[in-house]
Amino acid sequence: MTKTGKEPKEGWREDLHEIIFEADTPMGKWFDITLLIAIICSVFIVMLESVEQVKENYAIWLLGVEWGFTILFTVEYFLRIVIVRKPWNYIKSFYGIIDLLSIIPTYLSLFIVGTHSLIVVRSIRLLRLFKILKMSRFIGEASVLTEALRASREKIIVFLFSVFTSVIILGTLMYLIEGSENGFTSIPKSIYWAIVTLTTVGYGDIAPQTIAGQTLASFIMILGYAIIAVPTGIVTSEISHQKNIRTNTQHCANCATYGHDLGAKYCKNCGETL
């Protein structure tokens, strides 16, 4: 037993896990900080590449640096898979998917020109900053929001289906009222107008001209404000049920689950000792 009361970890996989997945040790913290700097630099390189003048003068150099970062992140991704006891749990986790998406665009650009710009998805990996700086309060709030969204998904799906049905009916009505002579040339285009109006975006590319059409449009605009409030209320209600959850930065070596309760000694998903 160690002074902390934990069983000593053995094996190179456990040692690498402490470095790559955890931010509790000096080596782990430096690894994550170095990784974040690399992420920021790689995103900055992609942004520079979109500037035509910079691209003309430094295209080869930028491409080399971009591939260097991609190879680095590829090695890191496969290391994470190797050292986790249940690789599939990491692969299908939120961070696992983001880590994979951050390296795919560069390889995809070999077949589809321009897709490397999607590398900016790497910026999502900066969310690890909260873990590195031990901002457990922020991680706890993120867990509350995640759980609230997960608990709200059935209600939100029903709500979105209702909205989808409504815009089909309202768009069709507007098509019948206004007709092609006023810009409503088809039901799909009228549904597009209904969506734009209901969400209060209002591009103004199509507008009703008749009194009946303007009356219906007014009703849709007012309805839009009420509809916007519904998902907000659903999520807020679930957040109130989750607000007492507080989590730490521990990452389970067995199933790659994170966001455990403060003071937890065992993984809430698989029961592994943390």
N, C-alpha and C positions, 0 to 999 in steps of 0.2 A: 504493500500500500504506500502511496505517496503522502506527503504532508497535507495535501488537499483532501485526502480521503478517497481518492479515485484510484482505480486499478491502473497500473502502468500500461501504456500501449506499446505493442511490439510490432516489428515488421516495417518494411519500407513504405508500404501502402498507408499505414497509419501515420507515419511521419510526414509523408507527402500530403495526406488529408489535412493535417494540422496546418500546413503551410498554405495550401491552395484554397481550402474551404473555410478555414477559421481565421478570425482576426484577433484572437486572444493572445497569440504569441508575437514576439517582435518580428520573427521571420514571416509569419502569416500577414502581419500588418504591412510590412515592407513589400511583400509580394503583391498585395492588393493595391497599394499605392502606386507601385510601378505599373501594374496592369491598367489602372485608371488613367495614368499619364499617357500610356500607349494608346488607349481608346480615344482620348481627347485629341492626340496628335493625328491619329488615323482619320478621324472625322474632319479635322481641320484640313488635312491633305485633300480629301474629297471635295471640300468646299472650294479650296484654291483651284482645283482642277476644272471647276465650272467657270472660272474667269478666263475668258478667251485669250487675253494677252499673256497671262501666266502659263496657260496650257501650251501656247505656241513656243514659248522660250524654254520651258522646263518639263515638257511632256514626258520624256524618257526618265528623268530623275524622279518625277512624281509617281510614275508607274512602278519604278523599282521600289520606292519606299512603300507604296501601297501593297505590293506583293510581299514585302518583308513583314509588314504588320499582319497580313493575312496568314502567312505561314506560322508566325508566332502564335496567333489566336487559334489556328488549327491544332497545333501541338498542344496548347493549353486545353482545348476542348477534349481531345482524345485522352489527355492525362486525367481529366476529371472523370471520364467514363471508366478508365482503368482502375482508379483508386477507390471508386465507390463500390460498395459490396453488391448493391443492386443497381446496375447501370441504367436499366430501363426507367427506374423511378426518377433519376436525374434527367435523362433524355426528354421525358414528357413533362417535366416540371417547367414552371414559368421561366426561370433563369436558363434551364437547359435549352428550351426552344429559342430564346433570345440569343444565347451563345452560338447556336447552330445558324440562325438567320444572319448573324453578324459576319459569317465567313462565306456563306453561299454566294452572295452577289459577285465577288471577285472571280470565282470559278465560273459562274454563269456568264460573265462578260466574255469568256472565251468563245461562247456560242451566240450570245445575244448582245450586240453592241449597246453600251450605255447603261446596262443594268448595275454596273459597279457603283453607280451613284446611290443605290439603295444601302450602301455600307453605312449610311448615317443612322441606320437602326442600331448601330453599336452604341449610340448615345444613351439608349435605354439601360445599358449595362452600368451606367453611372449611378443607378439606384443603389449599387453596392456601397456607395459612399456612406450611407447611413449606418451600415454594419461596421465598416472600417473605423469610423469615428465613434463607435459605441453609442450611437444615438438611439438607444433602445426605446425611448419615448416615441420617436418618429416611426420606428419599426412597429411598435405596438399600435399606433394610429393607422398605419398601413394595413395591418392585420384586421383591424376593426372594419376599415373600408372594404377590404377584400371579402371578408365574411358577410358583410351587409349586402354587397352586390351579389354574392353567391346565394344568399337566402332570399334575395328579391327577384331572382331570375325568372321564376315561374310567373309572378305577377307582372313583371315587365314584358315578358313574351306575350301574355294575354293582352296587355295594354297595347303593344305594338301591332298585334294582329287586328285589334279593334280600330286603331288609327289607319292601318293599311286598308281595311274594308271601307272606312269612312271616306278616304281620299278617292277611292274608286267610284263610290256613289256620287260624291260631290263633283268630281271631275267629269263624270258622264252627264250629270245634270247641266253643268256649265257648257258642255259641248252641244247639248240639245238647245239650250237657251241662246247662246251666242252664235254658234255655227262657224264655218270656215271663213266667212266674209269678215269676221272680227278677229281672226288670228287663231281661233280654236279649230284647227284643221283636222284633228283626229282625237279619239278618246285618250290614247297615251299622252299626247301633248297637253290635253286638258287636265289629266291626272298630274302631270308635272307641274302645271300651274297651281293645282290644288295643294300639292305638297309645299311648294314655295310660299304660298299664301298662308297655309295653316301653320307653318313654322315661323311665320312673321319675317321671313327673309326679304321677300318682295323685290325681285330683280327688276321688274317693270318691263320685261321684254314682251309680255302679253298682258293685256288689260281688258276687262269687260267694258262694252260700250252701251249696252242696253240697261234700262232701269232695273229689270228683273235680274240681270247678271250682276249689277253693282250691289243689289240688295243681298244676293246670295254671297257675294264676295265679302260684304260687311259681316255677315253671319259667320263666315269661315274665319275671318280675322279675329273676331271676339272669341270664337271657339278655340283658336290657337293659343291664346293666353291661358285658358283653362287647362288645355292639354299639356302645356309645358310644365304646369305645376304638379301634375299627377305623378310622373316618375320621381320628381324631387321629394314628394311626400312619402312615396314608397320606400326609397332608400333612406331617408331621414328617420323613418320609423324603425327600420332595421338597425341603423347605426345606434339608436338609443338603447337597443337590446344588447349591443356588443360593446358599449362604451367602457365597461369595466375590465375588458381584456387588456392585459399588459404582457408583452413578450420580450424575450432576450434575443441575442444574436447567435445562439448556438445552432449548429448545423449537424443533423444526424448523419453519422458515417455509414449507416446501414441503408436508409431509404431516401436520403437527401432532403428530408423535410426540415424546414426552418420555421421560425416564429413560435417557439415554445414559450410557455408561461414562465414568468420570472421565478427563479429558484427551482425550476423543474430539473429532476435528475434523470428522467427517462423520456424517450421520444413519445410524443402523444399519438404518433401514427403506428409505430411498430414495437414500442416498448424497449428499444435499445438504450443502453446506458449512455448518457450524454457526456 
